[in-house]
Every structure is written in C-alpha cells, then in structure tokens.
Amino acid sequence: MRRFPAGQYGRQRLQFFPAPFHAPIRAFAGLVFPWDGDKVLVADICERGWCIPSGRVEPTESSLEAVRREALEEAGAVLKDIQYIGCYQITERQEVRWADCYVAHIDRLEEIGMQEESQGRRLVSLEELPGMYHLWNELTKMVFEHSKEILERGAAR
C-alpha cells in the first residue's frame, strides 16, 4: 500500500489514510475530487482560494451526502460514480478530526448554488494545480494523483 507523507495546514497536521481504511469516528467534513476526463473541477472559495469542493458534514447527513451537496453548492457539479478513496486525519493540539475523501465523475455542470461562497469554477489539469491550488504540497499532490488512479482503475473494469 502506498505511503503518504504528512502535511501541514497552519497549525493543523494532516495525514491521509487510503481506503479501505475508514475513520474510527464520524467524519466532520467531506472532500470530493470531481473529474471530467483528465481535468479536475476546482472552485474559487471566498477566503480560501481554488480548491476541490469540500465542507462540513451536517448532523442529518452522511459524508457522501455532504460531498454531493458541497459539489453542487460550491461548483454547480452534479456527480456520478462516487467512490470513497480514504480519509484525512487532522490533528491540532490535542484534537483529532477526520475528513472523508471521495472521487467522482462529473455528470453535468449547473449554476453554482452558493454564489456568496464560491466565486467561480474551473476544470484544470494536474499540471496546472501547483500554481493555483490554495494548499499545494507533496501530500496534496499525491492525494490528487491517488484520486485519478482510483477513477481510472474503475473505468478500466
């Protein structure tokens, strides 16, 4: 199994655990890597910048439901073929939280649902991401590559 390096986001330490690993507790957030061929969809989120759709899991929803909602709200993306690919462990001081990660194909693009939160969307290649993604490091790069490999593996079946 591939080993992912640790990452840093401010005071938070990030570690990615690929599927089949699942978080030992309910995820507080969900992230989705929405692909259309060789391009991934990113949204320009206020006070964050360009990133994949992501957000908190509401008390009445699963992380899968949360990523469907966030993709529509932040990027106007309706998703299909959604697959769980792993989770981030996010540690800050003594607190540990988990964020579930998914990959999906884009079924179609609609109007962005939360225009006060998202300033736009773009389909970009992996090569374009380092110059624009809000948090680009070796961990981020490897998880993007992992998401694309999982999707390609599913398409090859």
N, C-alpha and C positions, 0 to 999 in steps of 0.2 A: 504494500500500500504506500502511496506517495506521502511524503512528509512535507508539511507546510511550515514555513518559518513563522515566528511570532511577528506581530506588527504593533504599531503604536498609533493612537489617535488621541492627541492631547495627553491627558493623564491616564487614559484607558489603554490596557494591554489587550491585544486581540490575538486569538488563536483559532484556527479553522480546523474542524474535525470532519472529514468526508463521510458520506453515507457508506455503510449502513448505520454509523453511529447516530444516535439521537440524544438530544439534551436530557439530562436526568430530571429536569423540571420544565414546566411550561415556558415556552419562548415568550419574551416580552415584545419581540419585534420579528418582522419577516422581511426578506430581501428577495428580489427576483431578477434574474438575468434574462431579459426578453430578446430573443434573436430572430432576425429575418435574414436567412441565408448567412452570409459572412459578416453581417453587421449587427451590432447590439444597440438597443434603444436606451438612451440616457435622457434624463430630464434636467432642466436648469432650475434647481430648487432654491428659493429665496434663502439667503444667509448660509447656504451650503455650497452651491455651485452645481456643476454637472455630475450626476451620479445615477445609478440604476434606481428604479422605483423601490421604495422601502418605507417602513413605518411601524408604528406600534400595533400590536395585536389588541383589539378591543376585547373587553370581558366576555362578550357574547359570541366571539368568532374564533376560528382556528387560525393558525399561521397561514395555511393555504388560502383561506377566505380573505385574510388580510392582504396577501400579495396580489390577489385578483383585484381587490378594491383599490389598493395603492397604485397599481399599474394603470387603472382607469383614471383615477383622480389626478395623478402626477404626470402621466404621459399619454392619456387617452388611448391606451392599449387594451384590447380585448385579447386574452391569452388562450392558447390551447396547448395540449400535450405537456402539461406542467409536471415536472418531476422534482422530488426532493433530492438535493445533492450533498447536504451536510449542514453544519451549523457553526456559528462563531461563538466562542466563549469570550465574554467581555468582562474584564476584571478592572475595577477601580477601587483602590484602597482595599477594604475587606469585603466589598460587594462583588458578587459574581452574577452576571445575567447571560442569557442565551438568546441568539437570533437565528431562526431557521432560514436556510437558503434554498432557493428553487431556481430551476431553469425552465424556459418555455419557448415555444414558437409564438410569434405574433399572428393572431388570426386576422385582425384588422385594426386600423387606427381610426379613432373618432376624435371629437372635440375633447380637449383637456378639461377634466371635470373640476379641478380646483385651481382656477387661474390666479387666485390670490396667493397660492402657494408655489405654483410652477410657472416659470416664465417662458417655457418652450420645451421642445424635444428635438432630438437628432438621432439618426441612425449613423453609427460610426464603426469603423474597423478597429480591430485590436491595436493596430499600429498608431491610430490617432489618439487613443486614450491617454498615454503618458503625458501629453501636453495639455490636456484639458480636464482630466478627472480630478475631483476635489481631494481625494486621498490616494495618491498613487505611490505604491511601494512594492517590494518583491512579493509580499503576501497577496496584495490586491491583484497583481499581475497573474499569479499562479491560480487564484480562485477564478478569475475570468477565463483563463485557459482551461481549467477543470470543467467549468460550466459548458464551454463549447465542445469539449471532448465528450462529455456525457450526452449532449444533444445529438452529436454526430454518431455516437455509438448506437443510440436509439433509432436513428434514421436508417442505419445500415441493416437493422434486423428485418 
